Amino acid sequence: EHCGCKIVSNHCKKQRHLPIKSSFIAKKPYAIAVERLKVFPYICSLKNQALATKFSKDTYLYWYELMLLLRRFEEKAGQLYGMQKIRGFCHLYIGQEAVAAGCMTATNPDDKFITAYRDHALAIAKGVSAKSCMAELYGKATGCSKGKGGSMHFFGLKENFYGGHGIVGAQIGTGAGLAFAERYKGTQNVVLCFFGDGAARQGMLHETFNMAMLWKLPVVFICENNNYAMGTSVERTSNVLDIYKLADAYEMPGDAVDGMSPETVHDGVLRAVNRAREKGGPTLLEIKTYRYKGHSMSDPQKYRTKEELESYKEKDPIEHVLSILTKTHKVSEKEIEAINERVKAEVEESVKFSEESPWPLDDELLKDVLTQEDYPFITD
């Protein structure tokens, strides 16, 4: 028996979905930040509408340019890492771009994102400039975290991007805290809290799930399941292979979503976001995706076969969207090339900006660290 959620899935059960309501359909198209207009000259008109059976040409154009920017940025970051322009840890998002794209069209600018250390793409998707992101990778003062965070700690307060967290699973509790703040302030905003399949083994997840359900917090927990926690498969670490089923222990709605398709990501996230706006509480989404590169730049990737990798590349989300644009929406080769050139120029500009930016001054070392002279508790 299907629950009326307008999408059919093999594991749909009544307790998993709530019907979509129209109370929070956006009154105007998604407004891209002014500084981004040169990159996305069209406006995506699909924002919080009822689940779509057909997405618009503008939506596919937005998805294509955004995913291409994320892909090219990450490719350049990998190249610069090999040149030792970027130091330390570096975790690339290549292959997972459809997750960021679908989440963007299913949410509003005031909704908050928080994620783990594979954070470059989600930060850029949320509106943090490619220049400030690249500068952060360089460790420059103009970076989005003033050059003091690096790859794993991107941040954008005005863009409602709350990191970038290096401790596995730590952001799950913080994400629920952000959602509690939205509920306390009486807003209609929702928090998207991202984590990997490895973080699903952390105790923080279970404590947070219990409290989030108890208080019906407006948060969507998104497990980006790319099959491997570093180099360890889900099958080797858990008796529960379908991570979304962890929600059942808390009577939380949960679902599995194809993360190689921005359409299915959009639909799955939109259902959960609307539920949260209607004060229906949290949802766990297991978005099944795949990273083409290693866990980090030092990963030899001996835990998977080349055949497995190629099988996922055949489902590449950018190629999928490009095919729809050219075949269904008859977008010309000239238009596609113009997008490609805009993306190339933005990435090159971000590198130039980073190369020319200054290093942080020595006195930045102790700035942005909270101190309180009249701290009321005893300390050693």
N, C-alpha and C positions, 0 to 999 in steps of 0.2 A: 504494500500500500504506500503510495507516494504522499508526501506531506503538503503538496501545493506550493513548493518553493520555486517552481518554474524551471527546474533543472533536474534531469534524471541522472542518478549515479547508482552504481551497483550496491553501495553500502548505505543507501539512504534509509534512515529510520525516523519514526516520528519525533523522538527526543532529540535528533541531531539538528534539525532545521526548524526555523520559524518562518511563516509566510512573510514575504516582503510587504512592508507598508509604505505608503507614499508621503507620510508626514514630513520627511526630511529631504524630499527631492530638491536639489539645488535650484534657486531662483534665477541664477545667471551662470553662464559658462565659466569654466575654470579659468581664473585670471593668472596667467604666468607673470612672474615678477618682471618689472620693467627691464632690468639688466639682462634678462634672458630672451627678450623679444628678438634680438638679432640672431639668436640661434633657433628659436621656434617662432617663425613669423606668422604662423597660423595659430588659431586658438582651438584647443580640443573641446568640442561641444558636449561630449559624453561625460557628465559628472553626476553621479548618484541617481541616475535614471533607473527605471525598472530593468530587470535583467534583460540584456539585449540578445536578440536572435540574429541581428545584423548590426555590425558596427560601422560607423561612418567613415568616409574617406579621410576626414580630418583626424579622426582618432588613430587610424593606421599611420598617417603621416607623423603624428606626434610620437607614436610608439616607435616607428622606424628611426626617426632622428634621435630620440632619447636613447634607445638601445645602442645605436651606432656610436653615439658620443661616449657612452659607458664602455663599450668594447674598445674603441680607439684610445681612450684615456688609459685603460688598464694595459693595453698592449704597449703603449709608450712608457708606462710606469715600469713594466717588466724589462723593457729595453734599457731604461735609465738605471735600473737596479744592477743590471749586468755591467754597466759602465761605472758603477760605484758612485753615481750621482745621488742615489738613494741608499741609505744604510738601514741596518736593523731588520726587523721583521716586515714582511710585505705579503699580504694575502689578496690574491686577485679574484675578481668576480666573473671572469670570462666564462660564458655559458649560462649564467644565471640571470641574465638581463631581463627576461620576461617577468620575473618576480617583481622587480622594481617598477617596470612599466605598468603592469596590471594593478599594482597597489596605488600608483599615482592617479590613475583615472577613476579609482573607486573611493578616493578620499578627498578631503578638502584641505586647503592650505593651512588651516588652523589645527588640523589633526597632527598629532605628534608621532614621530618615529624614533625608536631606540633599537640599537642592534649590538652585535658583538664586534669582533675585530676585522671581519671582512666587510668593511664599511664604506669604501670609496664610492661605490656606485649608488648606494642609497642616499649618501650625502649629496651627491651631484643631482640625483633625481629630485630630491626635496628642494633644491634651489641653491645649495652652497656652490659658489662659482668654481669652475674648473681651475681657474688661476689660484685661488686660495687653497684648494685641495692639493694641487701640485706643489705649491710653495710649502705646504705642511709636510709633504713627503721629503722635500729638500731640507726641512728643518729651518726654514727661513722665517723671519719675524712677521712677514705678511701672510703666513699660513693661517688656516681657519682656527687653529689652536695656538697661534703665535709662535709656531715652530717648536713647541714644547711637548706636543703629543705624538707626532709622527703618524705612521700608517694606521695604527690601531686606535687612535683617539681623535678622530675628526669630530667637529662640533659646530653647530650653527644655531644659535639661540633664536635669531629673528626668522630663520627658516623652519623652526620647530623640529630641528634634528638634534637629538640629545645623546649622540655618540653611538658608536665607537667605544667598546669596553673590552679590556684585555683579559679579565678574569672570567673563565668559562661559566656561563649561567648567571653571573652577577646581575646582568641587566634585566633579568626576568623579574626580580623583586623591585628594581628601580622602575621598570615599566608599569608595574601595578601601582607603585607610588605616584607616578605621574597621572595615572587614571583616577586614583583616589582624589588627587588635587582637582581634577576637572569636575568630578562629582561634587566635591565640597564647594567649589565655586559656582556650581549650577550651570555649567556650560553644556553645549551639545557636542563638544569635541570628543574624539575617540583617539586612543593610543594604539599604535601598531608596534608590538614588541616582538622583534625578530631574534631567533637563536638557531643554532645548528642541531643536527641530530645527536651529536655528542653531549650537548648541554642538557638533553632530555634525561640524562642519568643523574643530574645534580639534585640534591635535596631541596635546593632553593625553589625548583620548579614545583614540587609537590606542596610545600608550605604556601607558596604564592597562589597556586590554583585553588587551594582550600579557602584562603581569605578572599580572593577575587570573586569566587562564587558566593560566599557568605554575604559579601557586601554588594554583589551585582555591579562590579566595576566596569566602566566602559573601555575595555581593553580587548584587543584581538591578539592572541598569542600565535605567532607564525613560526613554525619549525621549518626552516629551509633545509630539507633533507636532501643533501647531495650525495648520499650513499656511504660516505666515509667520514668518520670523526678522526681527523688527521689521516692516518692510513688504516684505520680499523673499521670494518664494515659493521652495519647495524646487527647483522646476523651473529657476529662474534661477541656482542656486548649485551644483547637483550633477548629475553624470551618473547617480548611483545614486538613484533616486526612492523606492525602498523601503528606508528607513533600517535596518530590521532585518537586511537582507542584509549590512551592514557586519560583522556578527558572523562571517560565513562565512570571512573572511580569517584568523580566529584559531581556527577550528573551535569557536566558541562557539555554544551553542543560541540561536536567535533566533526571534521570532514577531511578527506584527502583531495588534493587538487593537483592537476597536471601543471607543473611549474615550467614546462617548455613552451607554454602557450599563453600569451598575454590575455587572450579572451577568457580562458578558464580561470586564470588568476583574478582578473577583474570581477568575474561573476562570484567566485568564492569569497573574495574579500568584501565585496559589496553586500552580500547577504549578512556577513558577520558584523560589518560596520553599521548597517541599518538596525540590526538587532540591538547593538550596543546603544545607538542613539535613542531607541525606543525603551531604554532602561531594562533590556532583557539580559544584561550581563555579558560576561566574556564568552569567547569562542576559541577553540584550539583548531588551527588549520595546519595540516601537514602538507606543505607544498613540495612536491617531489620534483627536484631539479637535478642539475649535474654541473660540476665545474670541469672545464677542459684542462685547466692547469693543475699543478700540485696544490696541496694544502697551503704551502708557503713556497717561497722561491728556492728553498733548499731541499724540497721534496723530490726524491728520485722516482716516485710513483711505481714502485715495483709490486704493489698490491693489486693492480688492475691490469687488464690486457689491452692491447692496442685495438682489438676488435670491439671491446666494450666501449671504449672512448669513441671510436668511429660511428658506432650505432647511435650514440647520442648526438653526434655532430650532424647526422642525417636529419635530426629533428630541430636543427638550429632555429631559434625564434626569430632572428633577424632575417634569415633567408625566407622563413615562412611569411613574415609580414611583407617583405619585398615582393614575393610572388603574388600576394593578394593585391598589392598596390598596382603592379604592372598588368596583371591579367584581369582582375575584376574591376578595378577603378581606372584602368587605362592611363595610369600616370606615365608620362613620357620619360625616356632615357635622359633627356635634358634636365627635367625636374629632379630626377634622382641624383644626377651628377652634381646639381647645385647644392643639394643637401649634403652629399659626400664632401664637397669642397668646404662648406660652412663648418662641418664637424672637424675636418682636417685643420682648418685655420684656427679654430678654438683651441684644439689640443696644442698646436704649435705655439700659439700665443701664451698658453699656460706655461709652457717650458721656458720661453723667453722671459716671461714675467718672473719666474722662479730663479732663473740664472742671474737676473739683474737685481733681485731683492736682497736686502741686507740680512746678515745674521742677527739673531737676538742679542741685545746688549747684556753685559754681565749682570746688571742689576735686575734683570728679569727672572733670575733664578729663584728668588724668594717671593716674587709677586704671584698673585692668584692663589696663595696658600692661606687658608683662613687661620687667623690668630685672634685671641680674645684676652685682653689683659685682665679683666675681672671674671675669668672663667670660674664658675661656682663649685666645681667639683675637685676633689683631691687628686693630685697626680704625683707620680714618683719623679 
